[in-house]
Structure formats: C-alpha cells, structure tokens
C-alpha cells in the first residue's frame, strides 16, 4: 500500500489519500475484514448479516458519499459489560457496521505511513507484532542482566488523549483535508447511551478500528525519547516496562517516563507503577498476563483474561473490525 501512496508525498507529508480510501477495492477489502469478525449491530440497528445481504449496494453508497464529501459517521452505541473478576462494569463502544467499513478502509491507507516510523519496541495493535514478541524481548533483557524494572501503566490512556495535540501529530504526515476531516469526524463522533447523545472531549473514538493506531501515534514521541535516552522500554499499548541494570537507572527511567508522559498530557497510574528488582521474591512485575519474579515467569490466568478482553475492546474485534 505504501508504494501506491508515494506519488502523493512531498517532504514526508502525504497530500493525496482520500481517493485511496474510497476506492472500491479498498472498501471491498475493508468489508471482508468487518464481515469475518462479525459483531453486534450499532446504534442504527443494522447487523453485519443485514449489511452483507446488500453489501454491493452499501459499498457503492459509501463510495459515493466519501467521494462527494457527504459521508458522516453515525453515533456509537455504548453498552456496559461485566468487568472480569469484579462486580463493576466497563463501557464498550459499538460503531455502526458502515462506519466500521470506512474506519477499516482508512486504517488500511494511513497505517503504513505511520508504521514505518514507529519504534521497534512498541508491540501493541501493530501488524506483524504481538504479545509474544513483547514477552520474548523482556526475556532477552532479563537474561542480559536488566533485572531492575519500572512497571508502569498510563491512567485512562485511551480516554484521556487530547484531540488537539493528537491531530497535530497526524498533520505532520498527512495534509489531505478530506482524510483529516474523517479522522476529526471520528474524534468528535457522538456516543448514544440510554437514548442520550453526547460527544467525548478527549480520547480516541470509542470502538473505532483506528483508535489503536491513533493511540500508538500519540505515544510515539515518548517511545522515541526513551530510546534516545538509552532506556530499554518494551510497550504494549498503555502498558509498558523499562528494564534497567541498577536501581539508580530504574529510578531515573521512571522519572523520565513520568516527565515525558506529563508533557503529552498523560499520567502514570500511581497504584500500577513501581520499581523493583525482579530477581527478589516479592519484587516481581506483571506484564501482558504473566508474572516475572525471582528468575521465573508464569501465567496469571485472571490477568491474561483481562488482557484479552482489553485487546478485544480496543481493537474492535468483538464488534467486527
């Protein structure tokens, strides 16, 4: 895809992208991804099966709306589901099927632009990367003696990303006004809950297929700055660890991570961020469903289930991305 986009790039900024998004072949490929993941209906009540029964007509209409600049995303349906291991519930956003198709087409076009810049130690929600790769890297660093660990978590990350700075990051690589308009439209997309419509003032779009990409984009400056400072950081979405050789280095890394996060308007979770020597019993850490402690690694079933639920929530897989 990136090679097909190169004709519309000047000085590292892409100017001509919208026609690639509404191209019939792109929309068809996007629909196949949505169809294969199924999922429930959005606020408009249209199911994946119903969309599929007249897919050709629906895709043609989306093509025409996008080409004419008439496309507008429909409100996201917000539902509450049980939180694993808790009596509490967590919100889940369910976009309309037609919006999932357009979001997926948009992601197919813009993801390669940002992917070639993303840090190699970022593993969450990226093509060709995953939890196993992140865990493998942690194991490598531990074997090399990086046993002092900063275990950190960004508080409410997906819901707290400020829209203005996020769009500034997008504009550094994309200058196509129609594509920028699509992204801004999703950021301002209404949420329908109990027959009441409201608009989030911050955060990535609820349930949107492009949310993980935008979330990674917003943290890219932190990834890059930590790498330039010489820190070994392994990140999966909003969950990351920094592996160091000494307590002093780990404490400095924690302060650097906190400072860089705050510069982006983000906060490290005070109850889920700590420094410890993972070779000592009781000072280990949990990362991506596993516990690392005293030279051992074992799965935490509760943590692993929570991780899988979180991945489904952020990638939209349960809703058919």
Sine and cosine of phi, psi and omega as CSV:
sin_phi,cos_phi,sin_psi,cos_psi,sin_omega,cos_omega
0.00,0.00,-0.65,0.76,-0.06,-1.00
-0.88,0.47,-0.63,0.78,0.01,-1.00
-0.89,0.47,-0.58,0.82,0.01,-1.00
-0.95,0.33,-0.34,0.94,-0.03,-1.00
-1.00,-0.02,-0.30,0.95,-0.17,-0.98
-0.86,0.52,-0.41,0.91,0.00,-1.00
-0.92,0.38,-0.36,0.93,-0.04,-1.00
-0.97,-0.24,0.42,0.91,-0.04,-1.00
-0.92,-0.40,0.67,-0.74,0.07,-1.00
-0.68,-0.74,0.88,-0.48,0.02,-1.00
0.88,0.47,0.53,0.85,0.02,-1.00
0.99,0.14,0.11,0.99,0.01,-1.00
-0.89,-0.46,0.75,-0.67,-0.05,-1.00
-1.00,-0.06,0.80,-0.60,-0.08,-1.00
-0.96,-0.27,-0.44,0.90,-0.10,-0.99
-0.83,-0.56,1.00,-0.10,-0.08,-1.00
-0.76,-0.64,-0.49,0.87,-0.14,-0.99
-0.83,0.56,-0.65,0.76,-0.03,-1.00
-0.91,0.42,-0.43,0.90,0.07,-1.00
-0.96,0.28,-0.53,0.85,0.00,-1.00
-0.93,0.36,-0.73,0.68,-0.06,-1.00
-1.00,-0.02,0.10,1.00,0.09,-1.00
-0.84,0.54,0.73,-0.69,-0.05,-1.00
-0.80,0.60,-0.63,0.78,-0.01,-1.00
-0.93,0.38,-0.57,0.82,0.04,-1.00
-0.93,0.37,-0.71,0.70,0.02,-1.00
-0.89,0.45,-0.61,0.79,0.02,-1.00
-0.91,0.42,-0.68,0.74,0.03,-1.00
-0.91,0.43,-0.63,0.78,0.03,-1.00
-0.90,0.43,-0.68,0.73,0.01,-1.00
-0.87,0.48,-0.64,0.77,0.01,-1.00
-0.87,0.49,-0.61,0.79,0.04,-1.00
-0.93,0.37,-0.68,0.74,0.03,-1.00
-0.90,0.44,-0.71,0.70,-0.02,-1.00
-0.87,0.49,-0.68,0.74,-0.06,-1.00
-0.92,0.39,-0.40,0.92,-0.01,-1.00
-0.99,-0.11,-0.11,0.99,0.03,-1.00
0.81,0.59,-0.79,-0.62,-0.04,-1.00
0.99,-0.17,0.18,-0.98,-0.08,-1.00
-1.00,0.05,0.17,-0.99,-0.01,-1.00
-0.97,0.25,0.46,-0.89,0.06,-1.00
-1.00,0.06,-0.32,-0.95,-0.06,-1.00
-0.90,0.43,-0.39,0.92,-0.01,-1.00
-0.99,0.14,-0.10,0.99,0.06,-1.00
0.99,0.14,-0.04,1.00,-0.03,-1.00
-0.99,0.11,0.83,-0.56,0.00,-1.00
-1.00,0.07,0.21,-0.98,0.06,-1.00
-0.88,0.47,-0.64,0.77,0.01,-1.00
-0.90,0.44,-0.68,0.73,0.00,-1.00
-0.91,0.41,-0.65,0.76,0.07,-1.00
-0.88,0.47,-0.68,0.73,-0.04,-1.00
-0.91,0.41,-0.47,0.88,-0.01,-1.00
-0.89,0.45,-0.45,0.89,0.05,-1.00
-0.73,-0.68,0.68,0.73,-0.10,-1.00
-0.84,0.54,-0.68,0.73,-0.04,-1.00
-0.87,0.50,-0.69,0.73,0.00,-1.00
-0.92,0.39,-0.68,0.73,-0.01,-1.00
-0.91,0.42,-0.66,0.75,0.00,-1.00
-0.92,0.38,-0.61,0.79,0.04,-1.00
-0.90,0.43,-0.63,0.78,0.01,-1.00
-0.92,0.39,-0.66,0.75,0.05,-1.00
-0.88,0.47,-0.67,0.74,0.04,-1.00
-0.85,0.53,-0.73,0.69,-0.04,-1.00
-0.92,0.39,-0.67,0.74,0.00,-1.00
-0.90,0.44,-0.70,0.72,-0.01,-1.00
-0.92,0.40,-0.67,0.74,-0.01,-1.00
-0.91,0.42,-0.58,0.81,-0.03,-1.00
-1.00,0.06,-0.10,0.99,-0.04,-1.00
0.97,0.26,0.35,0.94,-0.06,-1.00
-0.99,-0.17,-0.07,1.00,-0.04,-1.00
-0.94,0.33,0.71,-0.70,0.10,-1.00
-0.69,-0.72,0.76,-0.65,0.02,-1.00
-0.93,0.37,0.56,-0.83,0.03,-1.00
-1.00,0.05,0.34,-0.94,0.00,-1.00
-0.85,0.53,0.52,-0.85,0.06,-1.00
-1.00,0.08,0.72,-0.69,0.07,-1.00
-0.99,0.13,0.81,-0.59,0.00,-1.00
-0.97,-0.22,0.80,-0.60,0.05,-1.00
-0.82,-0.58,0.31,-0.95,0.00,-1.00
-0.89,-0.46,0.77,-0.64,-0.01,-1.00
-0.84,-0.54,0.33,-0.94,-0.03,-1.00
-0.90,0.44,0.65,-0.76,0.06,-1.00
-1.00,0.00,0.78,-0.62,-0.05,-1.00
-0.81,0.59,0.77,-0.64,0.06,-1.00
0.94,0.34,0.35,0.93,-0.05,-1.00
-0.50,-0.87,0.40,-0.92,0.09,-1.00
-0.99,0.13,-0.16,0.99,-0.01,-1.00
-0.97,0.23,0.28,-0.96,0.06,-1.00
-0.86,-0.51,0.39,-0.92,0.02,-1.00
-0.82,-0.57,0.51,-0.86,-0.04,-1.00
-0.98,0.19,0.53,-0.85,0.03,-1.00
-0.70,-0.71,0.78,-0.62,0.01,-1.00
-1.00,-0.08,0.73,-0.69,0.00,-1.00
-0.84,-0.54,0.98,-0.18,0.03,-1.00
-0.96,0.30,0.34,-0.94,0.10,-0.99
-0.90,0.43,0.48,-0.88,-0.03,-1.00
-0.84,0.54,-0.69,0.72,-0.02,-1.00
-0.87,0.50,-0.59,0.81,0.01,-1.00
-0.96,0.30,-0.54,0.84,0.08,-1.00
-0.89,0.45,-0.62,0.79,0.01,-1.00
-0.90,0.44,-0.74,0.67,-0.03,-1.00
-0.92,0.40,-0.66,0.75,0.03,-1.00
-0.86,0.50,-0.67,0.74,0.00,-1.00
-0.92,0.39,-0.66,0.75,0.06,-1.00
-0.88,0.48,-0.68,0.73,0.03,-1.00
-0.88,0.48,-0.69,0.72,0.00,-1.00
-0.90,0.43,-0.65,0.76,0.02,-1.00
-0.84,0.54,-0.55,0.84,-0.05,-1.00
-0.99,0.10,-0.71,0.70,-0.14,-0.99
-1.00,-0.02,-0.35,0.94,-0.04,-1.00
-0.85,0.52,-0.70,0.72,0.00,-1.00
-0.87,0.49,-0.48,0.88,0.00,-1.00
-0.90,0.44,-0.71,0.70,-0.04,-1.00
-0.99,0.10,-0.50,0.87,-0.05,-1.00
-0.85,0.52,-0.60,0.80,-0.08,-1.00
-0.95,0.31,-0.15,0.99,0.03,-1.00
-0.96,-0.27,-0.36,0.93,-0.10,-1.00
-0.88,0.48,0.51,-0.86,-0.04,-1.00
-0.92,0.40,0.58,-0.81,-0.02,-1.00
-0.92,0.39,-0.30,0.95,-0.04,-1.00
-0.99,-0.15,0.29,0.96,0.13,-0.99
-0.97,-0.25,0.84,-0.54,-0.16,-0.99
-0.88,-0.48,-0.22,0.97,-0.12,-0.99
-0.99,0.15,0.73,-0.68,0.12,-0.99
0.84,0.54,0.63,0.77,0.01,-1.00
-0.82,-0.57,0.58,-0.81,-0.01,-1.00
-0.89,0.46,0.72,-0.70,0.03,-1.00
0.97,0.24,0.16,0.99,0.00,-1.00
-0.71,-0.70,0.35,-0.94,0.00,-1.00
-0.15,-0.99,-0.18,-0.98,-0.04,-1.00
-0.85,0.53,-0.68,0.73,-0.05,-1.00
-0.88,0.48,-0.62,0.79,0.02,-1.00
-0.92,0.40,-0.66,0.75,0.02,-1.00
-0.91,0.42,-0.69,0.72,0.01,-1.00
-0.91,0.42,-0.61,0.79,0.03,-1.00
-0.89,0.46,-0.65,0.76,0.02,-1.00
-0.91,0.40,-0.64,0.77,0.05,-1.00
-0.88,0.48,-0.70,0.71,0.03,-1.00
-0.86,0.52,-0.68,0.73,0.01,-1.00
-0.86,0.50,-0.72,0.69,-0.03,-1.00
-0.92,0.39,-0.62,0.78,0.03,-1.00
-0.89,0.45,-0.66,0.75,0.02,-1.00
-0.91,0.42,-0.47,0.88,0.00,-1.00
-1.00,0.10,0.03,1.00,0.07,-1.00
0.99,-0.16,0.14,0.99,0.06,-1.00
-1.00,0.07,0.97,0.22,-0.15,-0.99
-0.98,-0.22,-0.20,0.98,0.11,-0.99
-1.00,0.04,0.85,-0.52,-0.20,-0.98
-0.83,-0.55,0.73,-0.68,0.19,-0.98
-1.00,-0.08,0.93,-0.37,0.02,-1.00
-0.98,-0.19,0.92,-0.38,-0.16,-0.99
-0.76,-0.65,0.41,-0.91,0.02,-1.00
-0.58,-0.81,0.71,-0.70,0.01,-1.00
-1.00,0.07,0.81,-0.59,-0.09,-1.00
-0.95,0.32,0.86,-0.51,0.05,-1.00
0.79,0.62,0.66,0.75,-0.18,-0.98
-0.83,0.56,-0.83,0.56,-0.11,-0.99
-0.88,0.47,-0.42,0.91,-0.02,-1.00
-1.00,-0.09,-0.12,0.99,-0.11,-0.99
-0.91,-0.41,0.00,1.00,0.01,-1.00
-0.89,0.45,0.85,-0.53,0.01,-1.00
-0.95,0.32,0.74,-0.67,-0.10,-1.00
-0.90,0.44,-0.66,0.75,-0.05,-1.00
-0.86,0.50,-0.84,0.54,0.03,-1.00
-0.87,0.48,-0.56,0.83,0.04,-1.00
-0.89,0.45,-0.72,0.69,0.01,-1.00
-0.92,0.40,-0.52,0.85,0.09,-1.00
-0.87,0.49,-0.65,0.76,0.03,-1.00
-0.91,0.41,-0.65,0.76,0.02,-1.00
-0.89,0.46,-0.68,0.73,-0.06,-1.00
-0.92,0.38,-0.29,0.96,0.05,-1.00
-0.92,0.39,-0.35,0.94,-0.02,-1.00
-0.84,-0.54,-0.32,0.95,-0.05,-1.00
-0.81,-0.58,0.81,-0.59,0.01,-1.00
-0.87,-0.48,0.07,1.00,0.03,-1.00
-0.96,0.28,0.92,-0.40,-0.08,-1.00
-0.86,0.51,-0.58,0.82,-0.03,-1.00
-0.95,0.33,-0.61,0.79,0.05,-1.00
-0.94,0.34,-0.66,0.75,0.08,-1.00
-0.87,0.50,-0.62,0.79,0.03,-1.00
-0.90,0.43,-0.62,0.79,0.05,-1.00
-0.88,0.47,-0.74,0.68,-0.02,-1.00
-0.89,0.45,-0.71,0.70,0.03,-1.00
-0.89,0.45,-0.57,0.82,0.03,-1.00
-0.89,0.46,-0.62,0.78,0.03,-1.00
-0.95,0.30,-0.58,0.82,0.05,-1.00
-0.90,0.43,-0.53,0.85,-0.02,-1.00
-0.99,-0.16,0.20,0.98,-0.05,-1.00
-0.90,0.44,0.74,-0.67,-0.01,-1.00
-0.92,0.38,0.43,-0.90,0.04,-1.00
-0.87,-0.50,0.81,-0.59,-0.02,-1.00
-0.98,-0.21,0.88,-0.48,-0.02,-1.00
-0.64,-0.76,0.85,-0.53,-0.02,-1.00
0.79,0.61,0.70,0.72,0.04,-1.00
0.92,0.40,0.23,0.97,0.06,-1.00
-0.91,-0.40,0.71,-0.71,-0.03,-1.00
-0.96,-0.27,0.78,-0.63,0.04,-1.00
-0.63,-0.78,0.31,-0.95,-0.06,-1.00
-0.86,-0.51,0.85,-0.53,0.03,-1.00
-0.90,0.44,0.62,-0.78,0.01,-1.00
-1.00,-0.09,-0.17,0.99,0.04,-1.00
-0.47,-0.88,0.15,-0.99,0.04,-1.00
1.00,-0.04,0.32,-0.95,0.07,-1.00
-0.98,0.20,0.37,-0.93,-0.08,-1.00
-0.85,0.52,0.73,-0.68,-0.04,-1.00
-0.90,0.43,0.83,-0.56,0.05,-1.00
0.96,0.28,0.02,1.00,-0.08,-1.00
-0.97,0.26,0.63,-0.78,0.02,-1.00
-0.89,0.46,-0.49,0.87,-0.04,-1.00
-1.00,0.08,-0.11,0.99,-0.05,-1.00
-0.84,0.54,-0.74,0.67,0.01,-1.00
-0.87,0.49,-0.60,0.80,0.03,-1.00
-0.90,0.43,-0.72,0.70,0.01,-1.00
-0.90,0.43,-0.60,0.80,0.02,-1.00
-0.91,0.42,-0.66,0.75,0.05,-1.00
-0.92,0.40,-0.62,0.79,0.02,-1.00
-0.88,0.48,-0.66,0.75,-0.06,-1.00
-0.94,0.35,-0.47,0.88,0.02,-1.00
-1.00,-0.02,-0.09,1.00,-0.02,-1.00
-0.83,0.56,-0.67,0.74,0.03,-1.00
-0.87,0.49,-0.54,0.84,0.05,-1.00
-0.93,0.36,-0.71,0.70,0.06,-1.00
-0.82,0.57,-0.75,0.67,-0.06,-1.00
-0.91,0.41,-0.67,0.74,-0.02,-1.00
-0.92,0.40,-0.65,0.76,0.02,-1.00
-0.91,0.42,-0.62,0.78,0.03,-1.00
-0.92,0.40,-0.67,0.74,0.02,-1.00
-0.89,0.45,-0.53,0.85,0.01,-1.00
-0.98,0.20,-0.08,1.00,0.06,-1.00
1.00,0.01,0.21,0.98,-0.03,-1.00
-1.00,0.03,0.60,-0.80,0.03,-1.00
-1.00,-0.05,1.00,-0.01,-0.01,-1.00
-0.97,-0.25,0.69,-0.72,0.08,-1.00
-0.86,-0.51,0.88,-0.48,-0.10,-1.00
-0.85,-0.53,0.66,-0.75,0.15,-0.99
-0.78,-0.63,0.99,-0.16,-0.06,-1.00
0.86,0.51,-0.86,-0.51,-0.05,-1.00
-1.00,-0.07,0.10,0.99,-0.01,-1.00
-0.93,-0.36,0.84,-0.55,-0.01,-1.00
-0.55,-0.83,0.37,-0.93,0.09,-1.00
-0.78,-0.63,0.53,-0.85,0.11,-0.99
-0.86,-0.50,0.87,-0.49,-0.06,-1.00
-0.98,-0.19,0.77,-0.64,-0.12,-0.99
-0.76,-0.65,0.17,-0.99,-0.02,-1.00
-0.99,-0.11,-0.20,0.98,-0.03,-1.00
-0.49,-0.87,0.31,-0.95,0.05,-1.00
-0.87,0.49,-0.67,0.74,-0.03,-1.00
-0.86,0.51,-0.70,0.71,0.01,-1.00
-0.91,0.41,-0.64,0.77,-0.02,-1.00
-0.90,0.43,-0.67,0.74,0.01,-1.00
-0.92,0.40,-0.60,0.80,0.06,-1.00
-0.92,0.39,-0.62,0.79,0.02,-1.00
-0.91,0.41,-0.64,0.77,0.03,-1.00
-0.89,0.46,-0.70,0.72,0.01,-1.00
-0.90,0.43,-0.64,0.77,0.02,-1.00
-0.90,0.43,-0.70,0.72,0.00,-1.00
-0.90,0.44,-0.66,0.75,0.01,-1.00
-0.90,0.44,-0.68,0.73,-0.02,-1.00
-0.90,0.43,-0.69,0.73,-0.02,-1.00
-0.93,0.37,-0.61,0.80,0.04,-1.00
-0.91,0.42,-0.70,0.72,0.00,-1.00
-0.90,0.44,-0.55,0.84,0.04,-1.00
-0.90,0.43,-0.39,0.92,0.04,-1.00
-0.99,-0.13,0.13,0.99,0.00,-1.00
0.98,0.19,0.38,0.92,-0.05,-1.00
-0.91,-0.42,0.28,-0.96,-0.04,-1.00
-0.74,-0.67,0.70,-0.71,0.12,-0.99
-0.97,0.25,0.69,-0.72,-0.02,-1.00
-0.92,0.39,0.88,-0.47,-0.08,-1.00
-0.90,0.44,-0.50,0.86,-0.04,-1.00
-1.00,0.03,-0.18,0.98,-0.06,-1.00
-0.86,-0.51,0.29,0.96,-0.01,-1.00
-0.80,-0.60,0.82,-0.57,0.01,-1.00
-0.39,-0.92,0.20,-0.98,0.04,-1.00
-0.89,-0.46,0.67,-0.74,0.02,-1.00
-0.33,-0.94,0.33,-0.94,0.10,-1.00
-1.00,-0.06,0.96,-0.27,-0.15,-0.99
-0.96,0.28,-0.03,1.00,0.10,-0.99
-0.99,0.13,-0.22,0.98,-0.03,-1.00
-0.99,-0.13,0.74,-0.68,0.01,-1.00
-0.88,0.48,0.76,-0.65,-0.01,-1.00
1.00,-0.08,-0.15,0.99,0.00,-1.00
-0.90,-0.43,0.32,0.95,-0.02,-1.00
-0.97,0.25,-0.19,-0.98,-0.03,-1.00
-0.54,-0.84,0.37,-0.93,0.06,-1.00
-0.94,-0.33,0.68,-0.73,0.00,-1.00
-0.49,-0.87,0.85,-0.52,0.07,-1.00
0.82,0.57,0.69,0.72,0.08,-1.00
1.00,0.09,0.07,1.00,0.00,-1.00
-0.86,-0.51,0.48,-0.87,0.08,-1.00
-0.96,-0.29,0.79,-0.61,0.05,-1.00
-0.94,-0.35,0.87,-0.50,-0.03,-1.00
-0.27,-0.96,0.68,-0.74,0.08,-1.00
0.78,0.63,0.68,0.73,0.06,-1.00
0.98,0.21,0.15,0.99,-0.02,-1.00
-0.83,-0.56,0.33,-0.95,0.09,-1.00
-0.68,-0.73,0.78,-0.63,0.04,-1.00
-0.60,-0.80,0.40,-0.92,-0.07,-1.00
-0.98,0.19,0.62,-0.79,0.13,-0.99
-0.94,-0.33,0.97,-0.23,-0.13,-0.99
-0.83,0.56,-0.66,0.76,0.00,-1.00
-0.90,0.44,-0.69,0.72,-0.01,-1.00
-0.92,0.38,-0.61,0.79,-0.01,-1.00
-0.92,0.40,-0.66,0.75,0.03,-1.00
-0.90,0.43,-0.66,0.75,0.02,-1.00
-0.89,0.46,-0.63,0.78,0.02,-1.00
-0.90,0.44,-0.72,0.70,-0.01,-1.00
-0.88,0.47,-0.65,0.76,0.04,-1.00
-0.89,0.45,-0.65,0.76,-0.02,-1.00
-0.92,0.39,-0.63,0.77,0.02,-1.00
-0.90,0.44,-0.70,0.72,0.02,-1.00
-0.88,0.48,-0.63,0.78,-0.01,-1.00
-0.91,0.42,-0.71,0.70,-0.10,-1.00
-0.98,0.20,-0.48,0.88,-0.01,-1.00
-1.00,0.00,-0.22,0.98,-0.01,-1.00
0.98,0.20,0.23,0.97,-0.08,-1.00
-0.89,0.46,-0.57,0.82,0.00,-1.00
-0.95,0.31,-0.18,0.98,-0.03,-1.00
-0.92,-0.39,-0.01,1.00,0.07,-1.00
1.00,0.03,0.92,0.39,0.05,-1.00
-0.99,0.13,0.00,0.00,0.00,0.00
